[in-house]
Amino acid sequence: MQDLKQDRTIGKVRRGRRLAAGLIAVALGVAALTACSSSSGSSSASASDTLTVALPIDSPTSFELTQQCSSPMFQLAYEPLIRITKDGGYEPGIAASWQYSSDNTVFTMKIRSGVKFADGTDVTRDSVLNTLNYYKSVPGLNDGFIKPWKIAAVDTDSVAITSPAPFTGMESILSDSGNCNNGMIISAAGLANPDKLKTATFGAGPYVYDASQSQNGDHYTYTPNPLYYDKSRQNYKKIILRVMTDQNTAMNALASGQIQVNMTGGAQLADQAKSKGFDSTVGRVQATAIMLWDRAGELTPELGDVRVRRAMALALDRDSIAKAVGTAITTQDQFIGAGFPGHDDNLPSKYTYDVNQAKKLLADAGHPDGFSMTLEVNSDDPDATIAVNAAAAQLAKIGIKLNLKSLPNSSFFTDFAAKKYSAGAVSYGLYGTLPNEAYRLYKLPYSAVWNPFASTDPDIDKAYDALNASTKDTFEANAKQFNDTMTAKAWYIPIVAVPQFIYSKGIDVGKRDPMGQFAISAWAAKK
């Protein structure tokens, strides 16, 4: 294991805090972790031996896998069951092979032999069984996905996951992608002392964390794991993850050669990056939206009428909002984003700006003069803050007054998990992977994070069932139908889509996977 210099005691995590950590990861594409040391991290290695990456995390809290989402810090130290490829696909990791049953309810993995944890112990079938059962037994960001699973040994070298309903998103759930570490396998030493998982890593990844060359809140250093089975993924003698919360600072560091990869993003800096000759690679796309959680009207009765929700969606001039948010921003007028399966430029239910129709729908619903409601805004989400302020001014024109309550991450997620507010403005990862998108944003129990009022709808249920029963020939039609139904019901009010860029200089970062993540441990200098 790789110990940290400082042990922060973290109590039992409430659902709200889990949500907070989850969204930070959806919005930034990295997760917050703890790492502490008094060393300055100086090194005798030459620049060519070292890869330095800028991350936008500010307040690390824990190495605890279940309370964070995908991050280079985890990808370097832990080996997943399934790996992201350089081309953005999936390939064997600890799982040497896998297959779905004919009805997509059983997912069977054959466990690779010859893999060792960094502490020298073997990775076995039981390592996988015990890790997955550990994830099932503790609170985590993907409770809704993994709690319903049944996990069992098959022969001496395989593990089977049985889902109560058809599920085709296992590759993203069990990879080093953005679905919160459920594929990262933990050694017996880590599982025997779960409290230590908060302050140390217990993985079989290509690199090990070096506390002596790290400084909490500033930089985190990793060196090659000598026991790692795939040397092709160890292209550097040292990888340094450096915290740079300011996007301009990170861009200047890239220009000066202090870093080689800038993961702090900043769509507004795309033109600047191009002018400097940097590579700009789109990772995750963020959808900024007004989340109408109270779809049954428990707190705000008006939201229980779909005509009111549609009126709100029609009242938004998305073109002007996109310009307000920044360059490289596009409009979003339907559930599925442009370029993803199910998106339809001619979707009947999409929300083209129409104030007159919005006013008519409000009047038909019995609210000709509109109404007032409180909407919480994530103050740590600048894109959502800009977008919702512009949206509030436009909604006022049809008589809907939004009382905006600005809250930081911690309070924002705690409060919406406790159903204190009917709606909130926030950004979420627009993965575009159906039916995975349908799982996490609609279907319970998978959607527990994004559906705190446990809303359901019979028409969406019908479209969801058809989507999961799709064949290759019917998938696209069923995906469009699901998109149309979710959009028509105004499940959310999408506003704009914000691409998250990785800027780099001289490094082959490859392509993103469907969840917007990269094969970070395989990065290498361009040839």
N, C-alpha and C positions, 0 to 999 in steps of 0.2 A: 504494500500500500504506500501511497505518497501522503505523508502527514502535512497539515498546515501548521503554521507557527502559532496560530491563535484559535481557540475553540469558543465559538459563540453559541450559547445555549439558545435553542429555538423551541418554543413550546409547541403544543399541539396546534396544527394549522387549521384555521377555520376555512370553510368553503370560500368565503369572500377573498381571503388571501390567496387561495389557490387560483381563483379567477384572475386576480391581479397579476400573478406571475405568468399565467397563461397568456393574457393579452399582451403583456410586455413582449413576450416571445413572438406572437402573431404579428404585432406591429413593428418590431425591430428586427426580427429574424434571428435574434440571439437571446440567451437567457442570462439572468443575473446569478452569480455564484460567489461564494466566499473564498478568498485566498489571502493569506497574510504572511508577511515576512519583513524583516528589517533590512534586507540586502538591497542594494541599488541595482543589482542585476547586470553588472558589467561583465563583459565576456572577451576572451581572447580570440574567439572565432572570427574569421573574415566575413565580410558582408555576404559573399556568395554562399557561405555555410549557414546563414541565418535568414529566416523568413520572418518579417515583422508585419503584423496585421493590426489595423486599428479597429477596435470595437466600440460601440456607443453605450456600453453599460456604465452605470455610475455608482450604484450602491449595492455591491454584491452581498448576498445574504446566506447562501448555503450551497454546498456541493450535493445536497440531497436530491437525487434524481427525480423522485416523484413530485417534487415541488417546483421544478423548473421545466423549461422546454428546450428544444434543440439548440445547441451552442457549440462553437469550436472547442470550448473547454471540455465538453463531454466527448465530442467526436474524436479528439486526440487521445483521450485517456481510456475510453471504453470501446470495445469491439461490439457492434450490434449483430443481431441475428442476420439482418439483410443490409447490405451496403448500397449507398448511392454510387453510381458509376460516373466517370468523367463526362459521359454523354447525357447525364440526367436521367438514366434509367435505374434499374435495380439489379444487383448481382449478389451471389452468395457471400455471406460473412461467416458467422458461426454456424448458421444454417447452410449446409453444403448444397441442399436442394429443397424444394417445397412444391406442394401441389394442393389444389382445391378439390373437394369432392364434387360430384356431378351437380349437386343442388346448392353448392357454395356455403354449406353449413359447417364443414370440417376442413381445417387447414393443417396439413401434416408436414413437418419439417424433419429432415435427416440431419443430425448434428455432426459437424466436421470433427474429425479426429486430429490429434497432434497440435491443438491450440493450447497455449498456456497463459494463465494470468500473469501479470507482472510480478507477483510474489512467488512464482515458480510452480504453483499448483496447476493441475490439469483442468481444462474446461471440458465438462462431460455433459451427458444427457441430463443428469441430475442437477448440474449447475443451472441449466436452462429451466427445468421444472421448478426448482426452488426459487429462482429469481422471479419467474412469472407469478408464482403463487405469493411471493412477497409483495409484488406490485398489487395483486388483488386484495391483499389483507390490510393495506394502509391507505390513508387518504392520498389522492393524487389527482393530477390535472386531467387524466383520462379515465376517471372512475366510470363514466357512462359507457366507455368502450370495453374496458376489460373486466369489470365486475360481473357481467353476465356469462363470461367464458367459463367453460369447463376444460381443464388442462390435465392431460394424462400421458403416461409413458406408452410408447408403442415399440415393442421389441426392446433391444438393448441400446439402440442408437437413435431413436426417433421420438418426437413429441407431437401430440395432436391437440389442436385447439378446436373445441366445438362451440359454435355460436348458436343461440336459440333461434336465430333467424338468418336468412342468407346475408352474407357480408363479404364484399369483395375488396375491402380496403386494407388487407393485412400487410401488404408491402410497406405502405406508408406508416402504419402503426408500429411495425417491428423493425423499421430501419433507423439509420442515423439522420432522420428527416425531422420535420417540424411537429411531430405528434407526440412530443413529451416523453421520450426516453424509454418507452416500454419494451424496446428491443435491446437495450443495453444490459449486458449480462454481468452480474456481480459475483465476486469470489465468495467462497464459504466464509472467509474471515470477515468480510463486510456484512454478510447476512447474519452472522453470529453476533455482531455488535452494531445494530442499526443506528445507534446514536453517533457512531463514528462516521457514518455516511454523510453527516453534515459537514465534516471538517477534513475528510480525506477521500481519495479515490481508490477503488478496488476493482480495476478493470483489466482487460486484456488487449487494450488498444495499441496503436503503433507508437505512441509516445507516453512518457510518464511525466507527471507534474514535478517540477523542481522548486521546492519552497525556498531553498537557499538563494536562488536567483530571481525571486519574485518579490513584489511589494504590493500589499493589499490596496486596491483602488487605483493602482497605477499600471502595473504590468504583471503578466503571468507567463512563466517560462516552462517550456516542455522540451525534453530531450528524448532521443530514440529509446524505445523499449528493446533491449537486446534479445528478448525472448519472442518478439513478434514474428509471426509465421510468414508474412508477406512483405519482403524487403522492398518491393517496388513502391510501397507507400511511405517509405522513409527517405525522403529526398533532401532533408536538411539535418544538420547536426544540432540545430536549435530552432524552435519556433517560439516567438514572443508575441503574445496577445497584449496589445497596449490599449488602455482605455483612453479614448478621445471623444468626449461627449459633444464637443463643438464641431460641426461639420466643416466649417471653414478652416479650423485648425488642422483637421485631418487632411483636407485637400492640400494645404500648404506643406504638411509633412510628407505627403506623397510626392509633391513637386521637388522637395529638397532631398529625397532619397532616404528619409528617416524610416519610412514604412514602404512596403511594396504593394500592399492591398489595403484599401479603405472600405470597410464595411459599415461606416456610419451613415452611408446613403446621402440623401439630399437631392431630390429630383430637380430642385432649383439650380443645382450646380452642374447639371448635365452639359450645358453649353460651354461652361468654363472647362470642364474635363476634356471635352472634345477639342477645344482650342489649344490645350496643353499637350495633346497627343496621347492622353490616357485611354485605356480601354474601358468602356462602359458596358456592363453586363447587367441585364435586368434579372433580378431575383424574384422575390415574392412581390405580388401586386396586392396593395391594400385597398379594400373598399371602405370608403367613408360613408357612414349612413346614420339615419335616425332609427334607432332600434325601438320599435313599438312593442315592448314586452307584454303590456297589459291588454292583450287582444280580446279578452272577454269583458273588459270594462270594469274590473273589480275596484280599482282606484279612480280611474277616469272613465265614467260611463260612456262618454262619447266615442271612445276608441273601440267599444264593442261593436260598432256598426262599421262594416267594411267600406261603406260609402264615405265615411269621414276619413278613413285611412287613405282611400284613393284620392280624395280631395286634397289631402296634404301632399301626396306624391305629385299631383298635377300642378300644384301651385309653385313648384320650384323651377326656376330658370337655371338649369344646370350649366349652361354655357358660361353665364356670368360668374357662377360660383367657382367653376374650374379655373377661370382666369384669376379669381381672387386667391385661390389656394396656391397657384404658382405654375411655372412652365412644366411641360411634359405631363400635365394632368389632363385626363380625359373624363368625359361624362359617363355616368352609369344610370341607365333608365330601366333596368330589369335585373332579376335575381342573378342570372349568370352573366359573367363579363364577356366582353368582346374577345373573340378568338378561341373561346373555350367550348367544348361540346355542350349543345343545348342552347347556345346563344342564337338569337334570330333577329336580324335587323328589321324584319317586318312583323315582329311579335305583336299580336293584336292587343295585348294587355300592357305594353310598355308605356311609360309615362312621359309623353311629350308635353312640354309647357303649355298650359291652357287654363288661364285664370277664370274665364267665364264658365268653363265646365266644372272647375273646382268649386266655384260659388254655387252652381246649380246642385251639385251633389250634396253640399252642406245643407242647402235649403231642403232638399228632398229628405234628408236625414233628420230634419226638424231643428236645425241649428243655423237659421239664416243669418244670425248676427255673430256666429262663431262661438268660441269658448276659450277659456284659459286653462293652462296646465303647466306644471313644473317639469322641466326636462334637465336631467343632470348631464354635465359636460365634463369629460376627462381632461383636466387642465394639463396633464402630461402628454397629451396627444395634440400637437399643434395643428395638424391638418384637419382633424375633426373640429377643433375649436374655431378655426377660421371658417370652415364650411357651415357649421351650425349657426354662427352669428349672421352669416349672409342669408341662410335659410330662414332664420327667425324673422328677418326684415321682410322677406317675401311672403311668409305665412301670415304676417300681420295684415297684409293687403286683402286677405279673404276673411279676416276677423278672428284668426286663431292667434292668441297671444301666448308665447312661450316665455315662461319665467325661467331663465337659465341659471342653474345652480352649479358653479364651478367647483369641482372636487379633485384632489390628487388621486393617483392610482389606488392607494390603499383604501381610502374612503369610498371612492367611486365603485369599486367592485364589491366591497363589503355591503354597500347600501343596495346595489341592484340585486345582489344575491338574496338579500333579506326582503326584497320586494317593497322597498321604500318609495320607489319611483315607477311611474308607468312607462317611462321612455328615457333613453339616453343617447347621446351622440358619441360615437366611437368609431375607430377603424378596426377592421378585422381582415385576416388573410383571405384573399380571393383566390383560392387554389384552382378552381375550375375543374376539379376532378369529381365527376359524378360516378357512382352514387355517394362518394365520400362527403361531398358538400351537403347532400341531403341528410346524411347521418347527423353530422355535427350541428347543422343549423335548423333542423326540423324534428327528426325522429327521436323520441324518448326511448330508452334512457340515454342514448348517445349524446343528445343535445342538451344535457343538463346544464352545461356552462352557459349556453347562449339562449336558453329558453327557461328562465327562472320561474315564470308563471305556469309552466307545463302546458302551454297552449297546444291544441290539436284542431284538426279540421277534416271532415270526412272526404272532401274533394281532394285535399292534398294527400290524405292517406291512400286514396285510390290511385293517384298519380305516382306516389311513392312505391306502392306495390307493383305497379306495372314497370317502373324503372328497374326494380330489383329482379324482376322476372325476364328482363330483356335478353334477347339473343343478339348475335352480332348484326343481324339484319334489321332488328327493331330498335336498337339502342338509341340511335340519333333521334328518331321520331318520339320515343318515350322521354328522352332527355329534354326535348323541346316542349313536350307537354308538361313535364314537371316544372320547367322554367316558367311557362305560361301561367300555370296554376298558382305557383308561389307569388308571381308578380301580380296577378289579378287580385289575390287576397291581401296585397300590400303587407306581406308578412314583415318585411322591413321596408324602409324608404331609402333606397340607395341614392347617393348623390354624385360622387365622383370616384374614379379609380386612380390611385397614386402608385406608380411603379417605384420599387425600392432598388436602387442601383448599387452594384459593387464597382468601385473604380480601382483599376490596377495598372501597374507599370512593369512590364517584362515578365509577368506571371501568367501561366495558362490556368485559368480558373475553371475552364470547362463550361458545361451547361447546367442549368438548374434542374432539379427533379420536379415532379408535379406539385410538390408542396412548397417549392421556392427555395430549396436548400441545395448545397453544393457538396461535392466530394472533397472537403477541405483537407483531409489527411493525405490526399493524393496530389495536392497542388505541387507544381514544379515550375522551374524557369522555362520560358518559351525556348524552343529549339530553333 
